[in-house]
């Protein structure tokens, strides 16, 4: 018998002063049985930091050819391809050909990924946005996960402040530059 996804609900109050985004989001997230809590938290953080009209969950782990998140315009055209974790340079090459904007939110060896993008001559590598999240932050937040979660997330000066109701966490999401 196949394992089923765990449904989680997040009431997320978002105050991103860096981008001028202030909203309350009611998100329902299906956590695939093979998806770690760390990956789920990174996916939610990426969703909050990328929040804009047209940003939606894709089929994620259930579809190999889709990112964790994407943004489509009102016509349905792809505007942004947003990966979470450690995608391969070949996958990012494909993404940068399919979408005008590509972003990655990772937590391990993001500097090595940046070097690989240059080394493997990934299409429009210099436009790919690489963001590194401290793994300790992701693990600390993952330890607070429940089926129903109420989060308050504030972004100011590049620093993320997250209150999960039981704890407060802080992290600076580092932008990784390509090395030539």
C-alpha positions in Angstrom: 0.0 0.0 0.0 1.4 3.4 -1.0 2.0 6.1 1.6 -0.1 9.2 1.3 0.9 12.8 1.6 0.5 14.6 5.0 -1.7 17.7 4.6 -0.5 20.7 6.6 -2.1 24.1 6.9 -0.2 27.3 7.4 -1.8 30.6 8.4 1.1 32.9 7.5 1.2 36.6 8.3 3.7 38.1 5.9 5.4 41.5 6.4 8.1 41.9 3.9 9.3 45.5 4.3 12.1 44.9 1.7 9.5 44.4 -1.1 6.5 46.2 0.4 4.4 43.0 0.7 2.0 42.8 3.6 -0.5 39.9 3.5 -2.1 37.0 5.4 -1.8 33.8 3.5 -3.8 30.6 4.1 -1.7 27.8 2.6 -2.5 24.2 2.4 0.5 22.1 1.7 0.8 18.4 0.9 4.0 16.9 2.3 5.0 14.0 0.1 6.1 10.9 2.1 9.7 11.3 0.8 9.8 15.0 1.6 11.8 15.9 4.7 10.6 18.5 7.1 13.7 20.6 6.3 12.7 20.6 2.6 9.1 21.5 3.5 10.2 24.5 5.6 12.5 25.6 2.8 9.7 25.3 0.3 7.4 27.4 2.6 10.1 30.0 3.1 10.7 30.3 -0.6 6.9 30.6 -1.2 6.7 33.5 1.3 9.9 35.2 0.0 8.6 34.9 -3.6 5.0 35.8 -2.8 3.5 37.7 -5.7 0.5 37.4 -8.0 0.7 34.1 -9.9 3.1 32.3 -7.6 1.8 28.8 -7.0 2.9 25.3 -5.9 3.6 23.0 -8.7 3.2 19.2 -8.5 6.6 19.3 -6.9 8.1 15.9 -6.1 5.3 14.2 -7.9 6.5 15.6 -11.3 10.2 15.5 -12.2 9.9 18.2 -14.9 8.4 20.9 -12.6 10.0 23.1 -10.0 8.8 23.4 -6.4 7.1 26.7 -7.2 6.4 28.7 -10.3 4.8 32.0 -11.3 2.5 32.3 -14.2 0.9 35.5 -15.6 -2.8 35.9 -16.4 -2.4 34.3 -19.8 -0.7 31.3 -18.2 2.8 32.0 -19.5 5.6 31.0 -17.2 7.2 34.0 -15.5 9.4 32.4 -12.8 10.8 28.9 -12.1 11.6 28.5 -8.4 13.6 25.5 -7.2 14.2 24.4 -3.6 17.1 22.2 -2.5 20.0 21.3 -4.8 18.9 21.1 -8.5 21.5 20.0 -11.0 23.1 22.4 -13.5 21.4 20.5 -16.3 18.0 21.1 -14.7 18.7 24.8 -14.2 19.9 25.0 -17.9 16.5 23.7 -18.9 14.7 26.0 -16.5 16.5 29.1 -17.7 15.5 28.3 -21.3 11.9 27.8 -20.2 11.5 30.8 -18.0 12.6 34.4 -18.0 13.5 34.2 -14.3 15.0 31.3 -12.3 15.6 31.3 -8.5 17.0 28.6 -6.2 16.6 28.4 -2.4 19.1 25.9 -1.1 21.0 25.0 2.1 23.9 22.9 1.1 26.8 23.6 -1.2 25.2 26.5 -2.9 28.7 27.9 -3.6 29.6 24.7 -5.5 26.4 25.0 -7.5 27.3 28.5 -8.5 30.7 27.3 -9.7 29.1 24.4 -11.6 26.7 26.7 -13.4 29.7 28.6 -14.8 31.8 25.5 -15.5 29.0 23.7 -17.3 28.0 26.8 -19.3 24.4 26.9 -18.1 22.2 29.0 -20.3 21.9 32.6 -18.8 23.7 31.4 -15.7 24.5 34.9 -14.6 20.7 35.7 -14.3 19.9 32.7 -12.0 19.3 33.8 -8.5 20.9 31.6 -5.9 19.8 32.0 -2.2 21.4 30.1 0.7 19.4 29.3 3.8 21.2 28.2 7.0 20.4 24.5 7.6 20.2 25.0 11.4 17.4 27.5 10.9 15.5 25.1 8.7 15.9 22.3 11.3 14.9 24.5 14.2 11.7 25.6 12.4 11.0 22.0 11.3 11.0 20.9 14.9 8.0 23.1 15.5 5.8 21.7 12.6 2.3 20.7 13.4 -0.6 19.7 11.1 -2.0 23.3 11.6 0.6 26.1 11.9 0.3 29.8 12.6 3.4 31.7 11.5 4.3 35.3 11.5 7.1 36.1 9.0 8.8 39.5 8.7 11.6 40.4 6.4 13.7 43.5 7.0 17.1 44.3 5.5 17.5 40.8 4.1 16.9 39.2 7.5 14.0 36.9 8.1 12.3 36.8 11.4 9.9 33.9 11.9 7.6 33.3 14.9 6.0 29.8 14.9 3.9 30.4 18.0 6.2 28.4 20.2 9.6 29.9 19.2 11.1 32.8 17.3 13.8 32.2 14.7 16.0 34.5 12.7 18.1 34.0 9.6 19.7 36.0 6.8 19.1 34.5 3.4 22.4 34.9 1.7 22.5 35.7 -2.0 25.3 33.6 -3.7 27.1 35.2 -6.6 28.5 33.2 -9.5 32.3 32.8 -9.5 34.1 33.3 -12.8 
